[in-house]
Amino acid sequence: MHFKVAAEDKTNHRYSGVLVHPTSFPSPYGIGDMGRGAHEFIDFLAMAGQHLWQVLPLGPSGNGNSPYQSYSVFAGQTLLISPELLIEKKLLTEADVHPIPEFNADRVDYDKVTTYKTSLFKKAYEHFRHTADKNLLEEYDSFQSNNQYWLDDYCLYMAGKDYHNGLPWYEWEDSLLDPTPKERASWMKLLASEIDYYRFIQFAFFSQWYELKDYANKKGIAIIGDIPIFTAPDSADVWANKELFKLDSKGYPLEVAGVPPDYFSATGQLWGNPLYDWDAMKDDGYRWWIERVRNQLDQVDYIRIDHFRGFEAYWAVPAGEKTAMNGKWKKGPGEALFEAIQKALGEELPIFAEDLGIITPEVEKLRNTLGFPGMKILQFGFDGTGESTFLPHQLSTRNCICYTGTHDNDTTCGWYEHTNEQNKDKVRRYMNTDASSVSWDFIRTCLGTIAKYAIFPVQDLLKLGSEHRMNTPGTATGNWEFRYRSGLLDEGMAKGLKQMTELFGRWG
C-alpha cells in the first residue's frame, strides 16, 4: 500500500493509530528494537484495525537521551538495532550476545544498554569486515552512495567525539573544529577505522529500519515520523554547516531556541539549540532543509514537524540566559521554505504541524495556506471548566489530528488522577462515564471526533499511570525510558479497539 499522499487529503477516509517510540518495545536487550517486539506491535495494529504508527525522532540521542537532542538529524539511533536480526544476517552469533545482562523490563537504562550493545556492534563490525556475502557488500556500497550528503560528515564527527573523549566539537582543536580540505583528509586518514565502524552501524540501522517499514506498509500501516525544528548544538549538523547557523567565531551560539512561559513551564522552556541563519539558508536555496525532508520521507510516510510555529516566528533567547523569559520573537522563513522543498521534491508534502503553545493568527494562516493538519489534544480540552478549542464539539475542521495526549503529556490515567475534581466531573459528564476506564473513554471520544486522524499513546491503551509517561518537559532526568512488557497488547484488546474504530468510521 502506498501512502505518499498530500497531508490535505480531499477523500473522506478517516484514520487512527498509536503513538509509541521503538525504544519502548519489549526486548530482552534492555531497550526496544526493530526485531520481534516491533513486528508484533505492527501485527497488533493490523489486528486492531489501525493504520497509523507514530514515532518520535529516530536519530541518535545525545544530551539527556532525548530524541529531540540528536547528534544528527540524518543518522539513525543505533541502539534500536536488533541483535536477533544481526544473527539472522550472520553478523553475530548466539554466543556473541550472551550473557545478556539483567535489564529492567519497564525502564531503559541507557548507560547499561549502550555499554552492552556497543560491544555487540563491535563484534558485528568485525564479522562484517570478513564477510564473503556479496549481496550484503553490494547493499553496503549502495547505502554509502545513497547517503553521501550526510554520512561522511556524521561518521567523521562521531569518530572525532571518540578521539576527544566525548567533548563537544566546539572544544576541539582548530584543525578539526573548522578543517581545511587538507586537514580534513588528514583526519579522515587518522580515524579511518573508527569512521568505517560508524558507517557500518548506520548501514545496519537503516537496513533493519527499511525492512520494518516495508513490513508495516504491507500490513496497511503508515508511519508518522517526527522532525524537531532545531538541531542540537553538539551535532554533526551544526559542525558541518556552521555557515547556516547563528554562531560566534568559536562555534558557540549567539542566541538559542526556546519558548516563552506556557502550559508546561512558568519560566518558559530554554532548549539551548542554536538558531538558523535563515538569510544564509535562503541564499543556499534551503538545500539543507530540502535534503533533510527528502531523507525523512524516505524513512517514513508522514512527517510531524515539532514546533511548527517557529517557521512563522521563533523565540530567540540571548546566549547565557538561565531561563527563556527574556527572549523575543523573530520572523521565520514562512511559506518560502516549504515552497522550495515542495518544488525540489516534486510532490505535495505529507506534513503534520505541531501547532501547540502560543499560536497567533499568522501561524494559523501559514498552516492553513500550506494545508498542513494541526494538532488537537483532548486533555487540554478538559483542563478547565470553560469552553476550549480542544473540545470535540469545538473542532472546526476535519484537517487535524486529535490526540488523547502526546509524549509530552501525562498519561490520560495519570492526568485524570492528578487533575482537580471540577475537571474530573467535566470528563464524566461530557463522556457519560464513571471514568473507571478513563483512558479508553478518551480514546473513544478521540475516535468519534470529526478529525481526519486520531492518535493515542500506547500508555493509554494499557491504562497506565503517571509513572509510565514518556517525558516531563522542563525536567532533565527520568525521561524517554518507558517500556512495556510483552503480551500486554493482546488479541482481546485488539478486537475491542477494532470494534470501536469501525463504529466511528475510521478507515478499515
N, C-alpha and C positions, 0 to 999 in steps of 0.2 A: 504494500500500500504506500502511495506517495503522498507526503504531507507538505511539500513545498508550496504552500498556498499563501496568498496575501493575508495579513493579520485581519484586515477588514473584509472577511468573507461574507459575500452577499447571500449565501444559502441560508436555509433555515435549520441547519444542523446545530445541535446543542451537545457540548462535550463536557466530560468531567474526568477527574483523576486525582492522583495522590502526590503530595509533596514529601519526598524523603531523599536525603543525600546518600550516596552509596556507602559512605563510611558507617552508616547506621545498620547495614545489613548484617544478618547472622553470619559468623565465620569463626572457625577455630583459631584464626591467626591474629586475634586481638583488635581487628578493625574490619569493617565491611569491605568487600572487594567485588570484582567483576566475575566471580565464579558462581558457585551453586546458589548462594543466597540471592544474588542479583537475578538469576534466571528464575528462581522460584517466586520472587516478587513479581516479575513480569507475567508469569503464569497466573498468579493471583489476580493481577489487574485484568487479564483477559477473561478469567473465570467470573470476575465481578462486573463485567460489562463496562469497564473503564477504558478510556482511550488516550489518557494523558499521564505522563510521569514527569514531574518537575524536580529538578536537581538544583543544588547550589553550584557556584563556580567550581570547575573541575581542575583548576590549576594547583601547582604545588604550594601548599600553605606555608607561610612564613611566620611573622610575629603573632604569638598567641594562638597558633594553629588555625587562624581564621582563613577560610577560603576566599574572603574578601580582601586579604592582605597577602597576595601571592608573589612568589619570586618571578613569575612570568604569567602574562595573560594569554600566552600561546601554548605553553607547555602543559603537560598532564601531571596530575597528582599520582606519583608512582607508588605511594602506599596503597593505592587501590588495585595494584597488580595482584592477580590471583596466583598463589603458589601452585594450586591444583592445575591451572591451565598451563603454567610453565612446565609442569611434569608431563602433561599431555604432549607438549611440543619438544619433549626430550631436552629441555634446557635445565631441568632439575631432576633429581632422582628422589624417591621416597626417603632414602637415607639422608639426603641433603636437608630436608625440612625438619627432621627430628633431632633432638627432642623439642617439642613445641612448648614454650613457656606457658605457665598458667596465667591466662588473661581474664580480666573482668568481663563477663558476658554482657554487662549493662552499660559500661563506660569504656571509652577509648583512652588508654594510657599512651599518649603519643611518643613519649621518650622511649618507653619499653618496646613499643611496636616498631619504631624507627630503627632501634638497635638490632632487633631480630630480623626485620625484613631487609635491611641493608646487607646483612650477612648472606641472606638468600640471593639477593640481586648480584652480589659479587661472585657467588658460585655460578649463577646462571650466565653471567658475562663470560666467565672462563669456559664454560661449556660452549657458548656461542662462538667464541674465538676459534674453537677447534671443530666446529660443526662441518659436516660434509653435505648438509641438506641444501641443495641448490635452490629449491623453492623459497626456503627461508632467507637465503642470502639475496635472492632477487627481490623479495619483499622489502628487505632492509635497504637495498640500493634505491628502490622506488620511494620508500619513505623519506630518505635523505633528499632525494631530488625534489619531491613534492613539498618539502618544508624548509627549503633553503632560506626563505625570508627571515626566519627567526631562529632556526635550530643551532647554527654555529655560534651566534651571539649568546644564546642561552647556555650552551654547553661550556663555552669559554668562561662565562660569568660564574657558573656553578663550580667549575674547576678552580677559578680564581678565589672563590669563597673558601674552598677547602684549603688551598695553598696558604691563605691568610687566616686560617683557624676560625672561620665564620665571621670575620669582620665585614661590615657593610662596605660596598665598593667605594664610597666617598672617603674611606680611610686607607685606601690602597696607595701605593707609590704612583707617581705621575705616569710611569711607562705603561701602567695597566689601567689607571684611572681614566686617562684620555690618550690612548696609544696612537702613535703614527702607524701607517701601514707596515713599516719595517719592525716596529716594536710589537705590533700585534702578531706578525708572523713569528717572531722570536718566542712570544708567549705560547702560541699555538704549538710550536715545536716542543717547548719545555714541558707543557702539560698535555701532550698528545694522548697518552694512555688514559688519563682522567677524562679528557674530552670525549674520547671514544666510548668510555663507560657510560657517560651521561647520554650520548646519542643512543646507545643500545637500550637503556631503560626507558627512554622516551618511545623508542620503537616498540618495546614490549607493552607499554601502556596503551598506545594507540592501536596496536594490533588487537588487543583484547577489547578495547572500547568499541571499535568499529564492528567487531563480531557481535558484541552485546547490542549495539544499536540496530544492527541488521535483524537480530533475533526479536527485538521489541517491535520494529516496524512490520515484520512478517506476522506478528501476533495482533496487528492493528493498533499498536501503541506508538504515539508520537512523543518525543522527548522535548521538554521545555528546558533550555539551558539558562544560564544566568551570567550577565556581564556586569561587573562593578564598573561604574562610570570612571573611577580613578584607578591609578596603579599604586603599588607600594613604593615608598621611597627607595628602599633597598631591593631593587628588582633589575632583572636583565633589560626590561623595557626602558627604564629611565637611564640606566648606564649606557645602553647602546644608542639612545636617541635623545641625548641631553639638549640638543637644539630645539626640541619640541616641548620643553618644559621650562617653567619659570624657576631657574636655579641661579645661585651665585657662582663665582669662578671656581669654587672648591666642590661644587656639586650639591650644596645644601639648598633646600627650598627657600625662596624669598617669602612666599606665603603658602599656607597649607589649607586643605579642604576640611569641611565640617558642615554642621547645620546649626542654626540658632536654637535657643530653647524651644522644646516641643513636648509632645505627649510622652516621649521616652526619657527626657532629661531636662531638669530645670535650668541647667547651665549650658545647654546645647551639647552637641557631640563633636569633640575635636578628633578628627580622623587622622590628621597628620600627613595625608597624601600630598605630594607636590602637585601644583596646578599646571594645566596645559598652557602653552603659549599658542592660543588659538590663531593669532595672526600668522605665526610660523607654519602652523598646520594648514591653514588656508593656502599659503604660498606654495606648499608642497602638494596641493590638491587633495588634502586629507588622506594621503596614501596610507599612513599608519592605521588609521581607523578603518579604511576600506579593507586592508589585509586582516585586521582583527575580526571584523564581522564576517568576512569570507571564511576565515579559519573556523569561527564558531558555527556557522551554518553548514559546514562540512561535518561537524560533530553532532549537531542537534537539529531538531526540526523547527523549533521556535526559539526565540531569544527574549528573555525578560531583561530589560536594562534597568539596573538598580540606580536609584536617584535620578530618574529621567528629568526632573525639574532643573537639574544642573546644566542642561543643554540650552535652556532659556536664560537662566541666571543662576550663578553659583555663589556660595558663601565663602568668601576669601578671608582667612584669619592670618594676621601677621605672624611670622615665624617667631617662636619663643613664648607665645601666649600659653597660659595654663588651662584656660577653658576656651570655648568657642564663642563666648558672649561678645567679644569686641571685634567681630568680623564685619564685613559689609558685602552687599550684593554686587556682583559684576556680571555683565552680559555674556552669555554663551554664544555658540555659533548658530543656534536656531536651525531653521529648515535647510540652510545651505549644506550642512554636514550630511544630512540624510539624503538630500538630492544627489550629492556626489557619490555616496555609497550605492544608492539605487542605480544610478547611471552606470557605474563601474561594474556592478554585478549583473545588470540586465534583467532584474526581476523585482517584483514587489517584495517588500521586506516583512517577513513574518515576525514582527516585534511586538512584545508586550511592554507597556510603560509602567514602571513602578512610580506612581504619582501620589505618594503619600507625603504627609508633612505640610509645610506651608505652600499651598498651591494657589497661585494667582490666576486671574483671567488670562494673562499672557501665556502661562504654562498650559492651561486648558486649550487655548487656541492652537498652540503648537501641536499638542497631542491630537486634537481633532482634525487639524489640517493634514497631518500625516496619516490619520486613520488608525492610530495605534490604540488598542484596548487599554483602559486603565484598570486600577485595582480597587475593589470594594471589600473591606474587612468587616465581617459580621460582628466580631467582638466590639469594634468601635461603635457600632450602632446601638449597643446596649450599655455602653459606658456613660450613663446619664439618663435621666427620665424624660428628657425632651425629644423633639424630632431630630433626626440625623440623616444626612445624605447616604449613610451606610446602611440604613434600614431597608429591607426588601421593598416596601411599598414606595420608597423614595427613589429607587433606581430609575434613571431617566433614559437609559439606552441599553440595548442588548449588547452593544460592542464593549463589553467589560468582562473582567474576571472576578467572580465572587469567591472569596476565601473565608473559611471559618476563622482562620488565623494564619500567620506566616511563621517562618523560623525565628523572627524577632519577637513574636508574641509569646505569652504564656500559653500552655496547652489550654484547650477550652475547659477541661475539668478543673485545672488549676486556676484559671481566671474566674470561673464561677465560684469556686471555694473561697477565694480571697476578695471578691467584689462585695459591695455593700448590699444590704437587704433590699433596698429600693430597686437596684439593678436586677437582683435575682427575681423579684416579684414581676418586673417588666418582662424578663425572659419567660417566666412560667405562664403569664397571661398571654403574651404575644404568640408563643408556640403551643399554647394549650397543653401543657405538660406538667408533670410533677418533678421534672428535672432529675429523675433517678438515673437516666442515661443521657445527661445533658449534651455531651459531645455529639452523640448521634442525633439529638434534636437539632443541633446546629448544622450537622451535615444534611439532614432532611430539608431544613429551611434553605440552606445554600443551594441544594439541587433544585428547589422549587422556584428560585428567583428567575427573572427574565434574562439574567446574564448568560451570554453565549457559552462562557466557560465557568465551571465550578471546580474549585481545588480545595482539598483539605489535607492537613498534615497527617502522617501515619499515626502520630500520637493520639489524634482524635478518634481514629478508627479503633485504637486499642484502649481508649478510655483512660489515658494515663494522666497523672497529676503533674504539678509544677516541677518536681524533681527530675522530670524527663524532658523539660523544654530544651531546645537546641541552643538558644542564645539569649542572653540578657544584655541588651545594649547598655553601654556605659560601664560594664564590668570587664575586668581584664583576665579573670581566671574562671575555670569550670565550664567554659563554653565549647560547643562543637563536639562534645564527647558522647552524645546519646547513641545507644544501640538498643535494638530489640531482639528478642530471642526467637530461635527457630520454632515454627509450629504455631505461633500466635495468629498469623494471618491464615486462618483455616478455611475449609470448604463451606462451613456454615456461615461464617462472616461474609464470604464471597457471595453466597446465594442471597443473603439479606440485602447486601449492598446493590446487587444487580436488580433485584425486585424494586428497590427504592429508586434506582437510577432510571429504570424503564418507566416507572409510574410518572416521572416528571419529564418524559420525552427526551432524555439525554440520548445522544446518538448511539445506536446499538446494532 
